[in-house]
Amino acid sequence: MKSKIFGVSLGPGDPELITIKALKALQEADIIYCPGTPAKSRARDILQALPLDINRVQLFQVPMSKDRTEANRVYDNICEEIDRHVNNNLTVAIVAEGDSGFYSSVNYMFDKLAAMHLPVTTIAGVPAFIAAGALSGLHIVKQEEKLVVLPGITTNGELHELLSTNHVVVIMKLSQCTGEIHRFMRDNPRHEYHYYENVGTPEELHLTAYNGIIERNYPYFSLMIIRPGKQLA
Protein backbone atom coordinates (compact mmCIF):
# COMPACT_ATOMS: atom_id res chain seq x y z
CA MET A 1 0.00 0.00 0.00
CA LYS A 2 1.69 3.20 -1.20
CA SER A 3 -0.77 5.56 0.44
CA LYS A 4 -0.42 6.60 4.07
CA ILE A 5 -2.58 7.96 6.86
CA PHE A 6 -1.05 10.52 9.19
CA GLY A 7 -2.46 11.77 12.47
CA VAL A 8 -0.84 15.20 12.66
CA SER A 9 -0.72 17.23 15.87
CA LEU A 10 -0.56 20.96 15.15
CA GLY A 11 0.38 22.38 18.55
CA PRO A 12 -1.74 24.86 20.52
CA GLY A 13 -2.07 27.65 17.96
CA ASP A 14 1.25 29.19 16.94
CA PRO A 15 2.11 27.83 13.45
CA GLU A 16 5.81 28.05 14.34
CA LEU A 17 5.31 25.42 17.05
CA ILE A 18 4.48 22.68 14.55
CA THR A 19 7.27 20.14 14.10
CA ILE A 20 9.20 19.73 10.86
CA LYS A 21 8.01 16.11 10.70
CA ALA A 22 4.38 17.23 10.95
CA LEU A 23 4.83 19.83 8.23
CA LYS A 24 6.38 17.27 5.88
CA ALA A 25 3.45 14.91 6.44
CA LEU A 26 0.95 17.69 5.66
CA GLN A 27 2.81 18.62 2.50
CA GLU A 28 2.78 14.97 1.42
CA ALA A 29 -0.96 14.53 2.02
CA ASP A 30 -3.42 14.61 -0.86
CA ILE A 31 -6.29 15.33 1.54
CA ILE A 32 -6.15 16.96 4.97
CA TYR A 33 -9.13 16.44 7.29
CA CYS A 34 -9.51 19.39 9.64
CA PRO A 35 -12.10 20.03 12.39
CA GLY A 36 -14.12 23.24 12.16
CA THR A 37 -16.66 25.15 10.15
CA PRO A 38 -16.20 27.59 7.25
CA ALA A 39 -16.69 30.41 9.76
CA LYS A 40 -14.42 29.15 12.55
CA SER A 41 -11.55 26.68 12.79
CA ARG A 42 -8.44 27.22 14.86
CA ALA A 43 -6.80 24.22 13.22
CA ARG A 44 -7.46 25.66 9.76
CA ASP A 45 -5.98 28.99 10.87
CA ILE A 46 -2.75 27.15 11.68
CA LEU A 47 -2.79 25.33 8.34
CA GLN A 48 -3.33 28.57 6.40
CA ALA A 49 -0.15 30.00 7.87
CA LEU A 50 1.95 27.03 6.70
CA PRO A 51 3.59 26.49 3.29
CA LEU A 52 1.11 23.97 1.92
CA ASP A 53 -1.79 23.79 -0.53
CA ILE A 54 -4.82 24.91 1.49
CA ASN A 55 -7.12 23.54 -1.23
CA ARG A 56 -6.31 20.07 0.08
CA VAL A 57 -7.99 20.89 3.40
CA GLN A 58 -11.43 19.35 3.97
CA LEU A 59 -13.30 20.70 6.98
CA PHE A 60 -15.56 18.53 9.10
CA GLN A 61 -17.84 19.69 11.90
CA VAL A 62 -18.14 17.63 15.07
CA PRO A 63 -21.23 18.20 17.26
CA MET A 64 -20.16 19.51 20.67
CA SER A 65 -22.04 17.45 23.23
CA LYS A 66 -21.26 15.07 26.09
CA ASP A 67 -23.41 12.56 24.22
CA ARG A 68 -20.90 11.44 21.60
CA THR A 69 -23.39 9.55 19.41
CA GLU A 70 -23.59 12.18 16.67
CA ALA A 71 -19.87 12.98 16.88
CA ASN A 72 -18.99 9.31 16.47
CA ARG A 73 -21.32 9.10 13.47
CA VAL A 74 -19.35 11.94 11.85
CA TYR A 75 -16.09 10.16 12.60
CA ASP A 76 -17.44 6.88 11.19
CA ASN A 77 -18.37 8.60 7.94
CA ILE A 78 -14.92 10.15 7.64
CA CYS A 79 -13.25 6.79 8.23
CA GLU A 80 -15.30 5.30 5.41
CA GLU A 81 -14.18 8.15 3.15
CA ILE A 82 -10.56 7.60 4.15
CA ASP A 83 -10.88 3.92 3.32
CA ARG A 84 -11.95 4.86 -0.21
CA HIS A 85 -9.10 7.36 -0.53
CA VAL A 86 -6.57 4.74 0.53
CA ASN A 87 -7.97 2.32 -2.03
CA ASN A 88 -7.33 5.04 -4.61
CA ASN A 89 -3.71 5.34 -3.43
CA LEU A 90 -4.20 8.76 -1.85
CA THR A 91 -2.34 9.89 1.25
CA VAL A 92 -4.50 11.35 4.03
CA ALA A 93 -3.74 13.54 7.05
CA ILE A 94 -6.06 14.06 10.02
CA VAL A 95 -5.11 17.07 12.11
CA ALA A 96 -5.64 17.83 15.79
CA GLU A 97 -4.85 20.89 17.85
CA GLY A 98 -2.25 20.56 20.59
CA ASP A 99 -1.17 16.94 20.80
CA SER A 100 -3.64 14.24 19.73
CA GLY A 101 -2.66 12.17 22.78
CA PHE A 102 -4.13 14.71 25.23
CA TYR A 103 -7.94 14.59 25.42
CA SER A 104 -8.34 14.62 21.66
CA SER A 105 -11.46 13.00 20.23
CA VAL A 106 -9.76 12.27 16.88
CA ASN A 107 -8.27 9.20 18.53
CA TYR A 108 -11.66 7.59 18.03
CA MET A 109 -10.92 7.73 14.30
CA PHE A 110 -7.40 6.41 14.78
CA ASP A 111 -8.76 3.39 16.67
CA LYS A 112 -11.47 2.74 14.09
CA LEU A 113 -9.03 3.00 11.19
CA ALA A 114 -6.68 0.54 12.94
CA ALA A 115 -9.63 -1.86 13.33
CA MET A 116 -10.19 -1.48 9.58
CA HIS A 117 -6.54 -2.51 9.05
CA LEU A 118 -5.63 1.04 8.06
CA PRO A 119 -2.87 1.96 10.52
CA VAL A 120 -2.29 5.62 11.33
CA THR A 121 1.18 7.11 11.78
CA THR A 122 0.78 9.61 14.60
CA ILE A 123 3.03 12.65 14.79
CA ALA A 124 3.55 14.36 18.13
CA GLY A 125 2.76 17.99 18.81
CA VAL A 126 3.34 20.51 21.60
CA PRO A 127 0.61 20.19 24.28
CA ALA A 128 -1.01 23.46 25.30
CA PHE A 129 0.24 23.32 28.90
CA ILE A 130 3.85 22.91 27.75
CA ALA A 131 3.49 25.96 25.50
CA ALA A 132 1.83 27.79 28.39
CA GLY A 133 4.76 27.09 30.71
CA ALA A 134 7.17 28.39 28.09
CA LEU A 135 5.04 31.51 27.55
CA SER A 136 5.41 32.46 31.21
CA GLY A 137 8.92 31.09 31.77
CA LEU A 138 7.48 28.69 34.33
CA HIS A 139 9.45 25.74 35.68
CA ILE A 140 6.37 23.53 35.76
CA VAL A 141 7.72 20.67 37.88
CA LYS A 142 10.85 20.73 40.04
CA GLN A 143 12.97 18.08 41.77
CA GLU A 144 10.68 15.41 43.29
CA GLU A 145 7.38 17.03 42.38
CA LYS A 146 4.78 15.02 40.47
CA LEU A 147 2.61 16.28 37.62
CA VAL A 148 -1.04 15.42 37.08
CA VAL A 149 -3.17 16.60 34.15
CA LEU A 150 -6.94 16.85 34.71
CA PRO A 151 -9.62 17.21 32.02
CA GLY A 152 -11.78 19.92 33.60
CA ILE A 153 -13.65 17.42 35.74
CA THR A 154 -12.40 17.88 39.27
CA THR A 155 -13.48 18.75 42.79
CA ASN A 156 -12.30 20.92 45.64
CA GLY A 157 -11.38 17.78 47.58
CA GLU A 158 -9.39 16.21 44.75
CA LEU A 159 -7.38 19.37 44.20
CA HIS A 160 -6.68 19.71 47.93
CA GLU A 161 -5.44 16.10 48.11
CA LEU A 162 -3.16 16.46 45.08
CA LEU A 163 -1.60 19.78 46.05
CA SER A 164 -1.01 18.64 49.62
CA THR A 165 0.95 15.59 48.36
CA ASN A 166 3.61 17.31 46.26
CA HIS A 167 1.69 17.38 42.98
CA VAL A 168 1.62 20.17 40.43
CA VAL A 169 -1.82 20.25 38.80
CA VAL A 170 -2.64 21.12 35.19
CA ILE A 171 -6.35 21.60 34.48
CA MET A 172 -7.47 21.60 30.85
CA LYS A 173 -10.85 22.87 29.61
CA LEU A 174 -11.50 25.09 32.62
CA SER A 175 -14.92 26.14 31.31
CA GLN A 176 -16.23 22.78 32.54
CA CYS A 177 -15.31 23.42 36.17
CA THR A 178 -15.27 27.20 36.67
CA GLY A 179 -17.33 27.16 39.86
CA GLU A 180 -15.25 24.41 41.48
CA ILE A 181 -12.00 26.23 40.68
CA HIS A 182 -13.35 29.44 42.18
CA ARG A 183 -14.34 27.58 45.36
CA PHE A 184 -10.95 25.92 45.63
CA MET A 185 -9.11 29.22 45.17
CA ARG A 186 -11.20 30.90 47.87
CA ASP A 187 -10.32 28.07 50.27
CA ASN A 188 -6.64 27.92 49.24
CA PRO A 189 -5.23 31.37 48.39
CA ARG A 190 -1.66 30.35 49.31
CA HIS A 191 -1.08 28.22 46.21
CA GLU A 192 0.65 29.52 43.06
CA TYR A 193 -1.90 29.95 40.28
CA HIS A 194 -1.04 30.43 36.59
CA TYR A 195 -3.99 31.02 34.30
CA TYR A 196 -3.84 30.97 30.48
CA GLU A 197 -6.17 31.66 27.56
CA ASN A 198 -5.69 31.07 23.83
CA VAL A 199 -2.08 29.96 24.15
CA GLY A 200 -0.16 30.26 20.89
CA THR A 201 -2.52 32.79 19.31
CA PRO A 202 -2.44 36.60 19.10
CA GLU A 203 -5.06 36.65 21.90
CA GLU A 204 -2.97 34.62 24.35
CA LEU A 205 -3.21 35.68 27.98
CA HIS A 206 -1.30 34.76 31.14
CA LEU A 207 -2.48 35.86 34.59
CA THR A 208 -0.97 35.23 38.02
CA ALA A 209 -2.87 37.87 40.03
CA TYR A 210 -5.18 36.01 42.41
CA ASN A 211 -8.08 38.47 42.17
CA GLY A 212 -7.93 38.59 38.38
CA ILE A 213 -8.11 34.79 38.11
CA ILE A 214 -10.78 34.08 40.71
CA GLU A 215 -13.16 36.66 39.25
CA ARG A 216 -12.79 35.47 35.66
CA ASN A 217 -15.30 33.47 33.64
CA TYR A 218 -13.14 30.82 31.95
CA PRO A 219 -13.68 30.23 28.20
CA TYR A 220 -13.21 26.91 26.38
CA PHE A 221 -9.61 27.59 25.33
CA SER A 222 -8.24 28.07 28.81
CA LEU A 223 -6.08 26.12 31.22
CA MET A 224 -4.52 26.52 34.64
CA ILE A 225 -1.30 25.35 36.23
CA ILE A 226 -1.40 25.23 40.02
CA ARG A 227 1.83 24.85 41.97
CA PRO A 228 1.65 23.98 45.68
CA GLY A 229 2.22 26.88 48.04
CA LYS A 230 4.03 26.78 51.33
CA GLN A 231 2.43 24.65 54.01
CA LEU A 232 0.78 26.61 56.78
CA ALA A 233 2.16 26.12 60.28
N, C-alpha and C positions, 0 to 999 in steps of 0.2 A: 504494500500500500504506500504510494508515494505521497499522498496527502497527509496532513497532520492536523491535530487539534491542540491549540494552545489555550491554557487558562492564564491570562495575563493580568497581573496586579499592577495598578497604575500609581499607587501611592496616594496620599491624602488630598492632593489638589494642585500642588506645584508641579508643572510639567517637567521641571529640571530634576525632580526627585525620582523619575522613572529610571529603571536600570537600562544599561546598554543592551542586555540580553532581551529585556521586554520590548524595547524599541525594534530590535531586529526581527522579533517574532511578529510584531504588528506590520512591519514593512513586508514581510513574507506572505502575510495572510491575504487570501482573495476576498474574504468576507470577515468583517469584524462585528460581532454582536455586542451591543452596548445598551445598558439600561437607561431609560429616560423617555421623555416625550419631546416632540418637536420644539416645545416652548421651554423645557427645562431639563438639563442633563449635565451634572457636574462631570461625569465621566467623558461625555462628548466634548466638553470644554477643554479637558486635558488633551484629548486626541487632536482637536483642531489646532492646538499650539505645537504639535509635533510634525516633523517632516515625513508625512505619509499622505496617501491618497484618501481624503475624507469621504469620497464617493463610495468607498468600500464599507463604510460604516452603516450598519442596519440597526436602528433603534428598536427596543422592545420595552413595553410598559408592564411593570409588575404591580398588581393591586397591593396596596399597603393595608394589611389587616393581620391580626393575630391568627385568624382562621386562614391557613395557608392553602386551602383547597383551590381557589382560583389562581393563586400564584403558581402552584405546582402544575396546574393545567397549562399555563403559559409556558413554563419550563419544558413540559412534555412535548408541546408542539414545536418548540425550538429544537429539541433533541431530534425529533423526527426530520426536521429540515436539515439539520447538520448531517444526519445519516445519508440523506440524498446527496448533499454536497460532497461528502467523502466518496460516495460511489461514483461521482463525476470527477474525482481526482482534484478536488479543490481543497485548499488549506484554510482552516477556520480558526479565528481567535475569539474568545469570550473574555470580556474585560470586567474587572471589578475594582472599585475604589479601595484605597488602602492596601491591605494584603488579604487575599481571598481566604486565608486560613483563620482570620479573626472575624467571627460572627457574620460571615458573608453567605447569603442564601444561594449564590451561584454554585456552591458546592453540591447542591441537590442535582444540578445538571451534570456536574463532573461524575457523581456516583451513578447516575442513570446511564450516561454515555459509557462508563466502564462496564456496566451490566450488559450493554449492547455490544460489548467487545470493541469499543471505540475508545481506547485509552487517551487521556488528556495529559499533556505535558504542562505542569503548573510552573509558573515563573513567579518568584517571590517579589514582594513589594515592600515599601516602607510603611509600617503600621502608623496610624494617626498619633498614638501616644508617644512613639519614638520621635516623630517629627515635632510634636509638641514640646518634649523635653529639650530638643535641640533649639527650638525657637526661643526658649527662656533660659538657655544655658543651665538647665537643671541636671544635677547628678541624681538620676531617678532612684537608683538603689546603691547603697554603700555597704562595704564590708560584709557583715553577716545578715544583712536585711533580706527579707523575702518579698517577692513581688506577686501580687494577685490581680488579675484582670476580671472585672465584673461587667455583665451586660446590661446594666441599668435596671436590674431587678435585685434590690438589696433592702436591708432593713437597718434601723438604728442599732439593733443588737448585734447584727453581723458585723457592721463596720466597727463597733466598739471592740468586739472580740479580736478582729484582725489587727487593728491598730495598737491594741494593748499587748500583742504577741509578736512585735518586731516585723510587721508586714507594712509594706508600702502598697497603697490601693490605687488602682486605675479603674475609673468608672466610665464606661462607654455609654452613649445614648442617654444622656442625663435627662432628657425630656420625659423619660418613662418613670423617673423617680424623684422629680423635683421636690415634692413635699417632704419626702423622707430625708433627702440631703439637707434641706433647710432645718428640719428637726434635729438631725445629728449635729450640724454646725452650732446650733444654739446650745446644745448640751456639751459640746466639746470645742470651745473656741481656741484651745491651746495648740491644736494641731496645725500643720503647715499645709495650706490649701492653695493649689494652682488650678485655675480655671481657664479653659480654652474654648474658643469658637472658630469654626471655619479655618482650621489649620491648613496652611499651604495655599491659601487663596488671598486675593487683595483685601478681603474683609477679615482676615485673621485677627484674633483678639486674645490677649493673655492678661488675666487679672490675678493679683495676690491679695488685694485689700479685702479684709474680712467682710466689711459692710457692703462693698460692691458686689461680692459673690452671693451673700446670703439673701440679698434683696432681688436678685436677678431671676427672671423667668427663662429657663434654659431651653434653647431651641434644639432641633433634631441633631444638627451637626455641632455637638458640644461634647466635651469630656472634662474630667477632673482627675488630677493626681493629688492624692493626700498622703503626706509624709507624717509619721508619728511625731508629736511634740514631746516635750520633756514631761516625765512623770511628775505628778503633783506629790508633795510630801504628805 
